[in-house]
Structures are given as C-alpha cells and as structure tokens.
Amino acid sequence: MTVLPRWQKSSYSEGGDGNTCVEIADLHTRIAIRDSKAPYRGTLTIPVGSFDALVQSLKRATV
C-alpha cells in the first residue's frame, strides 16, 4: 500500500499577492518541496539535514 505524503503550506504563503506558495512534506529521511499553485509539475526532495541547513540559512538572511 502506498502512503501519500502529508503536504503543509508555508506560513509565509498567506500574505502578499499569493504568488509565493510553497508546500513541504516530511518523507522521514527526506523533505519534499513543491509549488502549491502547480503541485503536479514536479517535486524537489532533499535530505532532512540539508533542509534544516537551508531553513537556518534563510532565517539568518532575513535578520
């Protein structure tokens, strides 16, 4: 049986003009990332550690 990922929309996707919608799904060892406006166009998956490093880097860039 195939288990579908549980997608979560970014909390930053609600504001502005609505053109910055990102969703992520935890696949246990990897994180899947997709555009919520076009979810069937493709998905990027990266290791959990790399995703954590990306998020920390983005947080530092916005300070």
C-alpha positions as CSV (number, residue, x, y, z in Angstrom):
1,M,0.0,0.0,0.0
2,T,1.3,3.4,-0.9
3,V,1.1,6.2,1.7
4,L,0.6,9.7,0.3
5,P,2.7,12.5,1.8
6,R,1.0,15.0,4.1
7,W,1.7,18.4,2.5
8,Q,1.9,21.5,4.6
9,K,1.8,25.0,3.2
10,S,4.3,27.6,4.3
11,S,3.1,30.1,6.9
12,Y,4.5,32.8,4.6
13,S,2.3,31.8,1.7
14,E,-0.8,33.6,3.0
15,G,0.4,37.1,2.6
16,G,1.2,39.3,-0.3
17,D,-0.2,38.6,-3.8
18,G,-0.4,34.8,-3.2
19,N,2.4,34.0,-5.7
20,T,4.9,32.6,-3.2
21,C,3.2,29.4,-2.1
22,V,5.4,26.6,-1.1
23,E,4.4,23.3,0.5
24,I,6.6,20.7,2.2
25,A,6.1,17.0,3.2
26,D,8.2,15.0,5.6
27,L,9.2,11.7,4.0
28,H,11.2,10.6,7.1
29,T,14.7,10.7,5.6
30,R,14.0,13.4,3.0
31,I,11.8,16.6,2.7
32,A,9.7,17.1,-0.4
33,I,9.1,20.6,-1.6
34,R,6.6,21.7,-4.3
35,D,4.8,24.8,-5.6
36,S,1.3,24.7,-4.2
37,K,-0.1,26.5,-7.2
38,A,1.2,23.7,-9.5
39,P,1.6,20.6,-7.3
40,Y,1.8,18.2,-10.3
41,R,4.5,20.0,-12.1
42,G,7.3,18.5,-10.0
43,T,8.7,17.9,-6.6
44,L,12.2,18.6,-5.2
45,T,13.4,16.2,-2.5
46,I,16.4,16.8,-0.3
47,P,17.9,15.1,2.8
48,V,16.4,16.3,6.1
49,G,19.8,17.6,7.3
50,S,20.2,19.7,4.1
51,F,16.6,21.1,4.5
52,D,17.4,22.1,8.1
53,A,20.6,23.9,7.0
54,L,18.6,25.7,4.2
55,V,16.0,26.9,6.7
56,Q,18.6,28.1,9.2
57,S,20.4,29.9,6.4
58,L,17.2,31.6,5.2
59,K,16.4,32.7,8.8
60,R,19.9,34.3,9.1
61,A,19.4,36.1,5.8
62,T,16.2,37.7,6.9
63,V,17.5,39.2,10.2
